[in-house]
Amino acid sequence: MWSLVVGALRWLAAHPWVPIVLLLVAAAAGGVWVHRRREAVRWKRVREQGLRYAMPQIDALHHRQFEEAVRDLMRRDGCPEAIRVGGAGDNGADVKATDPFGRLWVIQCKHRKAGLAGSAVGTPDLHVLNGTGRPVHNGDVVVLVTNGRFTDKAVAFARSQRLHLVDRHLLASWAAGSTPLWELLCAVPSPRRPASGS
């Protein structure tokens, strides 16, 4: 083993250009990787800024894809760290995002294959969200989004508990436009900090 190491060192000493070439190749490969990564991030931002959904597209989504769509809309609106957390043990949160004003959004998503014709979202779902949105997730803005509708009792309960509801009509405006959700909702809590750049 020692003789192999000594032999390799002697060979490198006789050919000093080999390590230099290897370093140059590695540096070039690293530069290409960094460039491609930056381009991928840039194009991702471009796609997110132009993201739009029509309601037939949303209706055709699987419920997990619906959660991802809501996450991507929050990213489009300026929440680059928005994540999908839905699944077993999500404690009532499918998407969490921090907006440019420092507010934490906790969003529950309820997808209805039949849209408005599907069952209305009722108070039981809101009870879960209300019980975890602020106490467990520390949310500033707690929202339930559906491509369907809400019962009258759910609307009244949400109002009494400062929960925000996004029904099919509001979702259509948000998904197909470019206005951030916080500008479409009423009585959103005050910003925690100024928006970056303001």
C-alpha positions in Angstrom: 0.0 0.0 0.0 2.8 2.4 1.0 4.6 1.6 -2.3 1.5 2.5 -4.3 1.2 5.8 -2.5 4.8 6.6 -3.1 4.6 5.5 -6.7 1.5 7.8 -7.2 3.3 10.8 -5.7 6.3 10.2 -7.9 4.1 10.0 -10.9 2.3 13.2 -10.0 5.7 14.9 -9.4 6.8 13.9 -12.9 3.4 15.1 -14.3 2.5 18.3 -12.3 0.0 19.4 -14.9 -2.4 16.5 -14.1 -3.6 17.9 -10.8 -4.0 21.4 -12.3 -6.1 20.0 -15.2 -8.2 18.0 -12.7 -8.8 21.1 -10.6 -9.7 23.1 -13.7 -12.2 20.5 -14.8 -13.7 20.3 -11.4 -14.0 24.1 -11.2 -15.6 24.2 -14.6 -18.1 21.4 -13.7 -18.9 23.3 -10.5 -19.4 26.5 -12.4 -21.8 24.8 -14.9 -23.8 23.3 -12.0 -24.1 26.6 -10.2 -25.2 28.3 -13.4 -27.8 25.7 -14.2 -29.1 25.9 -10.6 -29.5 29.7 -10.8 -31.2 29.4 -14.1 -33.6 26.8 -12.7 -34.4 29.0 -9.7 -34.9 32.0 -12.0 -37.3 30.1 -14.3 -39.2 28.7 -11.4 -39.8 32.3 -10.2 -40.9 33.3 -13.6 -43.4 30.4 -13.8 -44.7 31.1 -10.3 -45.2 34.8 -11.1 -47.3 33.9 -14.1 -49.2 31.0 -12.4 -52.9 31.0 -13.2 -55.6 28.3 -12.7 -59.0 28.1 -14.3 -61.7 26.5 -12.1 -62.0 23.4 -14.4 -58.3 22.8 -13.9 -58.8 23.0 -10.1 -61.8 20.8 -10.1 -59.8 18.1 -12.0 -57.1 18.0 -9.3 -56.6 15.3 -6.7 -56.9 16.7 -3.2 -53.1 16.6 -2.7 -52.6 18.4 -6.0 -55.1 21.0 -4.8 -53.0 21.6 -1.7 -50.0 21.9 -3.9 -51.8 24.4 -6.1 -52.7 26.5 -3.1 -49.1 26.4 -1.9 -47.9 27.5 -5.4 -50.4 30.4 -5.5 -49.0 31.6 -2.1 -45.5 31.4 -3.6 -46.7 33.3 -6.6 -48.0 36.0 -4.3 -44.7 36.5 -2.6 -44.4 33.7 0.0 -41.3 31.8 -1.3 -41.1 29.5 1.7 -44.7 28.3 1.5 -44.9 24.6 2.1 -47.5 21.8 1.8 -47.8 20.0 5.2 -51.1 18.2 4.5 -51.4 14.5 5.4 -51.7 12.3 8.4 -51.0 14.3 11.6 -51.1 17.7 9.9 -53.2 19.1 12.8 -55.6 20.8 10.5 -53.0 22.6 8.3 -52.4 21.7 4.7 -50.4 24.7 3.7 -48.3 27.1 5.8 -46.7 30.3 4.4 -45.2 33.5 5.7 -46.2 36.5 3.7 -44.0 39.5 2.9 -45.4 41.3 5.9 -44.3 38.6 8.3 -47.7 37.1 8.9 -47.9 33.3 9.2 -50.7 31.8 7.2 -52.2 28.5 8.2 -54.4 27.1 5.4 -56.8 24.1 5.4 -57.8 22.9 1.9 -61.1 21.1 1.1 -61.4 19.9 -2.5 -64.7 18.9 -3.9 -64.7 16.9 -7.2 -68.1 18.2 -8.0 -67.3 21.8 -7.2 -70.4 23.8 -6.1 -72.5 20.6 -6.6 -70.4 18.8 -4.0 -71.2 18.7 -0.3 -70.8 22.1 1.5 -68.0 22.5 4.0 -69.5 22.7 7.4 -68.6 23.7 10.9 -66.8 20.4 11.9 -63.9 21.2 9.6 -63.8 24.7 11.0 -63.8 23.4 14.6 -60.6 21.5 13.8 -58.9 24.4 12.1 -60.0 26.8 14.9 -58.6 24.5 17.5 -55.2 24.2 15.9 -54.6 27.2 13.6 -53.5 29.6 16.3 -52.9 27.4 19.4 -50.8 24.7 17.6 -49.5 26.4 14.5 -49.2 30.0 15.8 -51.0 31.3 12.7 -51.7 35.0 12.3 -54.1 34.3 9.4 -56.2 31.1 9.5 -57.9 30.2 6.3 -60.1 27.4 4.8 -60.0 27.2 1.0 -62.4 25.1 -1.0 -63.4 24.9 -4.7 -66.9 24.3 -3.4 -69.1 26.2 -0.9 -69.7 26.7 2.8 -72.8 26.1 4.9 -74.5 29.2 6.5 -73.5 27.9 9.9 -69.9 27.6 8.8 -69.9 31.2 7.6 -71.3 32.4 10.9 -68.9 30.4 12.9 -65.9 31.6 10.9 -66.9 35.2 11.3 -67.2 34.7 15.1 -63.8 33.1 15.4 -61.9 35.4 13.0 -61.4 32.6 10.5 -61.1 33.4 6.8 -63.1 31.5 4.2 -62.2 31.2 0.5 -65.1 29.7 -1.4 -65.3 28.8 -5.1 -66.0 32.4 -6.3 -63.2 34.0 -4.3 -60.8 31.1 -5.3 -61.6 31.7 -8.9 -60.6 35.4 -8.6 -57.5 34.5 -6.7 -56.3 31.6 -8.9 -57.0 33.3 -12.3 -55.7 36.7 -11.4 -52.5 38.2 -9.9 -53.9 39.8 -6.7 -52.5 38.4 -3.5 -54.9 36.6 -1.2 -54.4 39.1 1.6 -55.8 41.8 -0.7 -58.9 39.8 -1.5 -59.8 39.0 2.1 -61.4 41.3 4.6 -60.1 42.0 8.1 -56.7 40.4 7.7 -54.4 41.1 10.7 -52.0 44.0 10.5 -48.5 43.3 9.1 -45.8 42.2 11.6 -43.2 44.1 9.5 -43.1 46.3 6.4 -43.0 44.5 3.1 -39.4 44.1 1.7 -38.6 47.0 -0.6 -41.2 49.3 0.9 
